[in-house]
């Protein structure tokens, strides 16, 4: 980072998070010579200060604090502060300046909005004192620099995500572990059922068994059987698989000129005779009659 200290600053980075827009104003590494002083000043934006090396002091309003390697502090809008490197030792500082403004959005994930609101509320109330970077936000600066310098695939998206990570890890440095926003919890029965159905649809032409599908879900065949029963007691694994295969057969009859025998074999049925029997029982006509009816309908449209 010392070679291109302002590399990240050249990017125009904006992130919509919940009902806030985060605009990155500065994103860089600064090196202070021993004894270097930055006199009292303030910003209209949030400034995240991380100390990866060296030591010094910071005065926040009227309180003086010692700074050393591994520390972090935040200065919010209007907070007057003073910084100085030790007279005996240089000090490096990783800086992220962001402007955060409320925005209106038509659609937003409610869980994302709740977490963004909680994070912003905590940022507004963080104590004006340095803290240890216990959650490793500093590492995000180097990662952002590396993906930007290497122009890795998706590097802009990666950097935007890393900016959010810095904000969240900064908040966690002061966090007592109490949260008010819980992440959404899946209905595991519905989730497993939907995943099983998707897998069966994608592999219906192969020799699927209840055990095969259960293995993909990392559950027992008995658990999966119970899941099918809870979702639809009238449709166990065998009937559901049969319905999925018949749906594929219908599509083949409509879209291709393959013979009934070829379709039966390609869709997991033993032979055309067995397909004929199952098809007639479920659909109310033979595969040939179904194909003919669809062709007739297409010709008359």
HUTALIN-V597763 format. One record per backbone hydrogen bond with DSSP energy under -1.0 kcal/mol. NH is the residue of the N-H (numbers start at 1). CO is the residue of the C=O. If there is no record, write none. Layout:
nh:NH co:CO
nh:NH co:CO
//
This chain:
nh:7 co:4
nh:11 co:8
nh:13 co:11
nh:15 co:22
nh:17 co:20
nh:20 co:17
nh:21 co:101
nh:22 co:15
nh:23 co:99
nh:24 co:13
nh:25 co:97
nh:26 co:97
nh:28 co:95
nh:30 co:93
nh:32 co:91
nh:35 co:86
nh:36 co:33
nh:38 co:83
nh:41 co:81
nh:46 co:98
nh:47 co:75
nh:48 co:96
nh:49 co:73
nh:50 co:94
nh:51 co:71
nh:56 co:67
nh:57 co:84
nh:58 co:65
nh:59 co:82
nh:60 co:63
nh:61 co:80
nh:63 co:60
nh:65 co:58
nh:67 co:56
nh:70 co:51
nh:71 co:68
nh:72 co:131
nh:73 co:49
nh:75 co:47
nh:78 co:43
nh:79 co:76
nh:81 co:41
nh:82 co:59
nh:83 co:38
nh:84 co:57
nh:85 co:36
nh:86 co:55
nh:91 co:32
nh:92 co:53
nh:93 co:30
nh:94 co:50
nh:95 co:28
nh:96 co:48
nh:97 co:26
nh:98 co:46
nh:99 co:23
nh:101 co:21
nh:103 co:19
nh:113 co:109
nh:114 co:110
nh:115 co:111
nh:116 co:112
nh:117 co:113
nh:118 co:114
nh:119 co:115
nh:120 co:116
nh:121 co:117
nh:122 co:118
nh:123 co:119
nh:124 co:120
nh:129 co:127
nh:131 co:72
nh:133 co:70
nh:134 co:132
nh:136 co:133
nh:140 co:137
nh:141 co:138
nh:142 co:138
nh:143 co:139
nh:144 co:140
nh:145 co:141
nh:146 co:142
nh:147 co:143
nh:148 co:144
nh:149 co:145
nh:150 co:146
nh:152 co:147
nh:155 co:152
nh:158 co:154
nh:159 co:155
nh:160 co:156
nh:161 co:157
nh:162 co:158
nh:163 co:159
nh:164 co:160
nh:165 co:161
nh:166 co:162
nh:167 co:163
nh:168 co:164
nh:169 co:165
nh:170 co:166
nh:171 co:167
nh:172 co:168
nh:173 co:169
nh:174 co:171
nh:188 co:186
nh:191 co:187
nh:192 co:188
nh:193 co:189
nh:194 co:190
nh:195 co:191
nh:196 co:192
nh:197 co:193
nh:198 co:194
nh:199 co:195
nh:200 co:196
nh:201 co:197
nh:202 co:198
nh:203 co:199
nh:206 co:203
nh:208 co:206
nh:213 co:209
nh:214 co:210
nh:215 co:211
nh:216 co:212
nh:217 co:213
nh:219 co:214
nh:224 co:220
nh:225 co:221
nh:226 co:222
nh:227 co:223
nh:228 co:224
nh:229 co:225
nh:230 co:226
nh:231 co:227
nh:232 co:228
nh:235 co:232
nh:240 co:236
nh:241 co:237
nh:242 co:238
nh:243 co:239
nh:244 co:240
nh:245 co:241
nh:246 co:242
nh:247 co:243
nh:248 co:244
nh:249 co:245
nh:250 co:246
nh:251 co:247
nh:252 co:248
nh:253 co:249
nh:254 co:250
nh:255 co:251
nh:256 co:252
nh:263 co:259
nh:264 co:260
nh:265 co:261
nh:266 co:262
nh:267 co:263
nh:269 co:264
nh:275 co:271
nh:276 co:272
nh:277 co:273
nh:278 co:274
nh:279 co:275
nh:280 co:276
nh:281 co:277
nh:282 co:278
nh:283 co:279
nh:284 co:280
nh:290 co:286
nh:291 co:287
nh:292 co:288
nh:293 co:289
nh:294 co:290
nh:295 co:291
nh:296 co:292
nh:297 co:293
nh:298 co:294
nh:299 co:295
nh:300 co:296
//
